[in-house]
Amino acid sequence: MAGRRGRPEPTLCYDPSPSSQEVAAVNPVLAAGQLIVSVALVLSVLLQARGAGLSGAFGGDSSVYRSRRGIERRLWQFTVALIVLFVLFSMASYLIDKTSA
């Protein structure tokens, strides 16, 4: 069908009606948990940046290799735990979505 000035009207490549697309419901508990864990994970990784970490904030020199001690070690362990939680939330979300489809 010709539009203004003899140009053809654009056609949609998809049907925007909700009946043509199945929208999978996301479990709100898993979504909220994954969001909270991801924000905490980003913050914990940013705190561990070399030279800008907790040792650098208090005047420590990070140019030499040394083992993590005290709060830096706990922060590293907390980061590992957050990574595990993030992977578990992601896998649970995927598996629940796959079984509900």
C-alpha positions in Angstrom: 0.0 0.0 0.0 1.4 3.4 -0.9 1.8 6.0 1.8 2.4 9.7 1.4 4.2 10.8 -1.8 3.9 7.4 -3.3 6.4 5.7 -0.9 5.5 2.3 0.4 4.5 2.1 4.1 7.1 0.3 6.3 6.1 -3.2 7.4 6.9 -4.8 10.7 9.2 -7.8 10.7 7.5 -9.1 13.8 4.0 -9.2 15.3 4.0 -7.0 18.4 0.8 -8.6 19.8 1.4 -10.5 23.0 -0.4 -13.6 21.7 2.4 -14.2 19.1 5.2 -14.3 21.7 5.4 -16.4 24.8 6.7 -14.4 27.7 8.3 -16.6 30.3 7.7 -15.5 33.9 10.9 -15.0 35.9 10.9 -16.2 39.5 11.1 -12.9 41.4 13.0 -14.4 44.3 15.7 -15.7 42.0 15.8 -12.4 40.1 16.1 -10.3 43.3 18.7 -12.7 44.7 20.8 -12.6 41.6 20.6 -8.8 41.4 21.7 -8.4 45.1 24.6 -10.9 44.7 25.8 -9.3 41.4 25.9 -5.8 43.1 27.8 -7.2 46.1 30.1 -9.1 43.8 31.0 -5.9 41.8 31.7 -4.0 45.0 33.9 -6.7 46.5 35.9 -7.0 43.3 36.4 -3.2 43.2 37.6 -3.3 46.7 40.3 -5.8 45.7 41.8 -3.8 42.9 45.6 -3.7 43.1 46.9 -0.5 44.6 43.4 0.7 45.3 42.4 -2.0 47.8 42.3 -1.8 51.5 46.0 -2.0 51.9 46.5 0.9 49.5 43.9 2.9 51.4 45.9 2.8 54.6 49.3 3.5 53.0 50.4 -0.1 52.4 52.7 -0.8 49.4 51.2 -3.4 47.0 54.3 -3.6 44.7 55.7 -6.6 46.5 54.1 -10.0 46.6 52.7 -11.0 50.0 49.9 -13.2 51.3 46.5 -11.9 52.1 46.0 -11.3 55.8 43.1 -10.1 58.0 40.3 -8.3 56.3 41.8 -8.7 52.8 41.7 -12.5 53.2 38.1 -12.4 54.4 37.2 -10.1 51.5 38.7 -12.5 49.1 36.9 -15.5 50.6 33.6 -13.4 50.6 34.2 -12.7 46.8 34.7 -16.4 46.1 31.4 -17.2 48.0 29.6 -14.5 46.0 30.9 -16.0 42.8 29.5 -19.4 43.8 26.2 -17.9 44.8 26.0 -16.0 41.5 26.6 -19.2 39.5 24.1 -21.1 41.6 21.4 -18.4 41.1 22.1 -18.4 37.4 21.9 -22.2 37.1 18.7 -22.3 39.2 17.1 -19.6 37.1 18.0 -21.4 33.9 16.8 -24.8 35.1 13.5 -23.5 36.5 12.9 -21.6 33.2 13.7 -24.6 31.2 11.4 -26.9 33.2 8.5 -24.4 33.1 8.7 -24.1 29.3 
